[in-house]
Amino acid sequence: GTGAQDAVPFLVAGDHAVAGDHAEIYGSDGQVMSDDFRARSCDHLGPSFDCSREAVPFISPPSALLPGIALGALPADVGATLLRLLSAAALVIAAIR
């Protein structure tokens, strides 16, 4: 697993968007996170995490799915690393301005 709790919701949501499972992205039937979304998140997190406590739902707006779709096509470790680098670059650019 990637162990990247911050990146996992984007990767899993991207996977669901590509597959056309849009109801799985935001949950349905009153669930915050679908069972499939949680299971895929647990797969990405790996066995060293307590998935019942550490898997988080995708709560970003639909426009945030675009990077998730692109990153979801990559291996999980690569996608998580690129998402973290993109976030770090945004922080540096914001600090410079």
PyMOL commands that set and color helices and strands:
alter all, ss='L'
color gray80, all
select helices_A, chain A and resi 8-19+22-26+35-45+51-54+62-72+76-96
alter helices_A, ss='H'
color red, helices_A
deselect
rebuild
show_as cartoon
